[in-house]
Amino acid sequence: MNSGENSKFTKKMINYLSKYKSPRLFTGCYSELKLSDSKYFNERTVGQLVGKSGERKEEFFSLTGVKPHIEYSDNKPVLMLSKYNSRELKLAHMLGERFKTTKSWSSCSINKHVKQLQERLSREEREVGEKILAEYWAEKAQSNLSEYVGRMSNERYSPTQTLLEHSIEVAEEAKKISEALSLDSSKLQRMALFHDIGKVIFSYFEHTSPKILEHLPELKEESELIEVITSHHEPLGSPSSPNVALITLINRIVSQSHFIKIEGSEVPPSLQKSMEALLTDAVSGNKLSAFYILSSSYHFWFVLKGPKEKQEELTKELTVELNHLLQSYSGSENKELKNLCFTLFWLPEADSEEKISFTKLKLSDSFYSYESDLTY
């Protein structure tokens, strides 16, 4: 490429870059503020925010972690902010709102406003954390844990959920399953609430690091809480505690149901009732003491409690009964029923030192067979 062509190329790239628009990330990671709505808006407003050589933008970025972009819509300036870290985005948005109500803007005022807003944000988070802990762990409501629990309300888990909303959803499912299986409901809900707490301390790929405990000294004596925080993304059979394994399973099912939605994958209510009837009969026949059904799309997990010596017999019976049950739906309009998958998730009886085990039932050549029991 000669110098003339290089010059044309450079001008073309500059033209493209001048039209660059900040990425509009999903809900909770993008916001915009119309500067022209400001009470004190005038021709100098944008200049105050940007600075003569862009130094104000750099200050804004260094203090909030979010780089402000100025764009024009109908010849009116718009402050555009985007960041995957929704807490930093919220602070930047609050600072932008403060700018709209301020007559002057300088390095000194930026720092003063950021300090005030950080204190306000931390105070609001702590209030949220105290309220949540009052429900899930009352004796810790006034501890430093409330700060971290509150911060989950400003962390994005998905386009439609905060991290706190996700954790509460897992806790609500843990409550249902603990009541059905006569487990320690308070403990399981607490484990569910805290399983993702590491995401407000470290980056997502480090959020299960044992170093998290350096920030959470209140949990040092809570062995199962520590294990669920540091291992809930490990293979399902890894946890040493049945409670941790159960929260790991619940989290997996809740997450899959939240992120993976397959149109037309709904199982007929009558089929679900028939599954429950099969397991109720097993309880009546003393082959089970309790059960709970979890499901995500085409995969059903039967969480079971019962005598170990009855497991193999019951597995064979359920294999046959489920096969007959699905054959009765073979003419259903839902052609995907043949893709249903079943796993029996066995919890040890109370006071037992045994670990969890699970048995996968697989559809093969129009009938069900079961794999050998996988014990961990």
N, C-alpha and C positions, 0 to 999 in steps of 0.2 A: 504494500500500500504506500503510494507516494505522499508527499507532504500535503498536496492539494486534496487528495482523497481523505487523508487523515483529518484535515481541518473540517471537511464536510461531515465526516463521521462524528467528530467531537461535537459539532454544533447540533447534529441530529440527536445525539445522546443527551446533551444538555436540555434540548427541547422536551425529550421524553421525561427526563428526571424532574423537570420543572412542573410537569403535570402529575407527578407522583402523589398518590393519595394514601394516607395512613390506612392500614388494614382494619377492616371492620370485623373484629373477632366476634365469637358468639356471645350471647347474652351474659352480662356480668363481667366481660372483659373489654368492653368498649363503651365510651360515653362521649357526648359532645355538649358544648355550651355555646349558646349564641351570645357573643360579646355585645352585639348591638342592643340586647335587652337590658344591659347594664344601666343603672340609674345615672352613672357619670360618664357614659360612653361619648367619646368625641374622636376627632381625627388622630389624636395622640395615643388612644387606648392600646392599639396593637403595638405601637412602638414601645410603650411602657412594658408590655409583657415580654416582648422579644429582646429589647435592648438594642443599642446602636450597632453592635457587631454580633448579636445573638447571645450575649453573655447571660441575659435573664433566662433564656430557654435552658441554658446549661445549668444555671442555679436551680431552676425548677426540677430538672432531671436529677441532679445530684442529691437533692433533698427528698424527692418522692420516689425516684426510681422509674419515673414515667416521663418520656420526652414529649413535650407538647408540639402539636402540629397546628398551624393556622391555615385554614382553607376558606374559600369564599363561596357563599351560596346566595344567589341573587344580589351579588355585589356587597354582601354583608359578611363580616368575618365570623368564623366559627372556630372555637378551640376544640380540637379533636384529640382524644386520649385513648390509647389502647395498650393493654398489658395483660398477659395471662395471669399474673399475680393480682387477684381481684382486691386484695387488701391495699396494695400499693396504688391500684387504680382508684379505690375509694378515697384515699388520702389526697391523691392528685385532683380528683373531682371536687373534693371539699375546698382545696386550695383555689381551684378555678372559680368556685362559687364565691369565695372570699374576695377574690380579685374583682369580681363584678360589683361588689358593694363597697369598694375602697377607692378613695379619691386619688391617692398616690401609691406608687409601687417602686420599691427600691430594694437593694440587697438586704438592708437592715429589716425592712418590713416583711420581706419574704421569710426570713429566718424566724422572726417573731410569730408570724402567722402559722408557720409549719409546726413550731413548738406547741402552740396553743391547740392546734388541730390534732396533733399526735396525742396530747394529753386527753383531749375530748374523746378521741377514738378508743383509746385504752380504757377510759372510764366506762364508755358504753359497752365495750366488750366484757369488761369485768362484771358489769351488772347483768348482762346476758348469761355469763358463766355461772354467777351465783344463783340465778333463777333456775337454771338447768340442774345444777348440782343439788339444789334444795330438794329436787324431785328424785334424783338418782343416787345421791351420796351426801346426805344432809350434813354429816359431821365434817365434810371437807368443803362446804359451801363458801367459807370465808378464807380458804387457803389460796396459795398461788395457783392451784389447779384451775380456779375460776377464770384466770386470765387466759390460759391456753384453750379452755373449753369455749370461752367467748370468742376467741380468735377464729374458731372453726366457722362461726357465722359469717365471716368475711373471707372465707376461702371457697373457691369454686370447685365443686366436685364434678359437675356436668353442666351443660347449657341450661338445665332447668332446676338444678339442686345445689345448695351450698353443702360444704363438707359436714356441717352440723346437721342439716336436714337428712343427709344420707345416714349419718351415725344414729340418729334418732329412729330412722326407718328400720335399721338393723336391730336396734334395741327393742322396738315394738314387736318385731317378729320373734326376737329372743324371749320376750315376755309370754307370747302366745304358746311357744313351744315348751317353755319351762313349766307353765301351768298344766299343759296337756301331759307332760311326762313326769310331773312332781319333782322338778329340779329346783335349785336355789334361784328363784326369779331375780332377786336383787343383785346377786353376784353376776348372773349372765347379762342382765341389762347394763350393768356397770362396765363389763368387759366389752360389750357391743358399743357403748358410747365412746370408749377410749381407744378402740382398735386402730383408728386412723389419726390419733392425736399427733403422731410424729410429723404429719404433713404441715403442721403450723410451726414446726421447729426447724426442720431441715427440708431440703429440696425433695421432690417426690421420689427420686431414685435412691435416696438415702433415708427415707422416712421410717424404715424398720431397723435402723442401726441401733445397737445397744447404747451408743453415746447419748441417745435421747434421754436416758435415765439420769444423766448429769443435770438435766434441766427439770426433772420431775422427781426430786428426792422423796416426795410424799408417797411414791409408789414402790419404794425399795423393798418393803415387806410384803408386797402383793405379788407373789410369784406367778399366778395365772394371768394377772393383768399385764405383767411384764412380758410373759410369753406370747400373749395374743397381740401385743403391740409390735413385737419384734419378729413374729413368725406367721402372721395371718396370710401372707402371700406364698408361703411354702407349700409343697405338695400336701394334699389333704390328709395323708397318713402320717405326716411328720410330727405334729404336736404330741407331746407326752401326756397332756391332760385331755380327758374327754370333753371338758367344757371348752377348752381352746379349739379342739377339733370341731365342735358343734358351732361355735361362733364363726370359725373359718368357713364352714359350709354355708351358714346363713348369709354371711357377707357375699359369698360367691353367687348364691342364688339371687339375692336382692340386686346385686350389680348386673348380673346377666339379664334379669328381667327389666332392669332400668335402661340398659344400653342396647339390648338386642330385642327388637320388637318385630316379630314375623307376622305379617298380615295373614289371617286365616289359620293361625296355629292354635286357636282356642279349642280346648278339649270339651266335648259335650258335658254339661253338668251332670247328666244321668250317668255317664261313664265315671266321673269322679265320685259320685255317690256310691256306685258299685264297688269301686276300689276301697272306699271307707268301710263298706259293708263286709268285704273280705277280711279286712284287718280287725274289725269289731268281732267277727266270728272267731278269729284267732285268740282274741282276748277272752272271749267266753269259754273257749276250749282250753284255757290256761297255757297256751303256747306263747302268749305275749302278756306283759303286764300293762303296757301302754304303747301308743304310737302317735306319730304326727306326719303329715304329708307335706313336703315342699316340692315346688315344681318351677321349672323355667323352660318355657316353650315346650319342646317335646320330651324333656327329661324330667322324670319323676323320681324323687328321693323319698323312700319310706324310712323315717327315723324310728327305730324300734327299740323297745326295752323288753327283755324276757330272759328266761333261763337259757344258758349257753347250750345245754344238752338238747334243747328243742330247735336250735337254729337250722341245722341241716334238714331236718324233717319239714320244718315250716318253709324253708326255701324251695324245696321240691314241690310242696303243695301250692305255694303262690305261683310258681312257674307254670304249673298246669292250669290253675284257675285263671290267671291273667291271659293265658293263651286262649282259653275258652271264651273269656270275656271279650277279647278283641275280635275274635272270629264272629261274635254276634254283631259287631259293628262293621263287619267287612263290606256291607252294602251301603255304608254311610256316605253322604256327599263329601265328607272330609276325607280325601284320599291320602292325607298325610298321617292318618292314625297308624299306618304300618310303620312309621318312623319313630314311634314312641319308644323310649328307653327307660328302664327301671333300674334303680340301685337300692339295695337294702343296706341301710346304715345302722349298724348295731351299736348301741350304747351299753356299757357294762351296768350291772345292777348296782344299787347304792352300796357304798362301803367296799366295793370290789376294787382290787388293785389292777384288774385287767384293763387293757387299752381298747380303743375302738376297733371295730372291724367292719368291712363292708363287702357286699357281694353284688356284682353287676350281672343283671339279667339282660341277655342280648337276643334280639330278633334275628333268626336265621332260617331261611327257607320256609317262611310262613309258620314257624313255631319257635317257641322260646326255649333257650337253654341257659344254664347258668355257669359262670366261671367259678373256679375254686375260690374259697373264701380268702380274702386278702386281709390279714391281721397286722396291725401296727402297734 
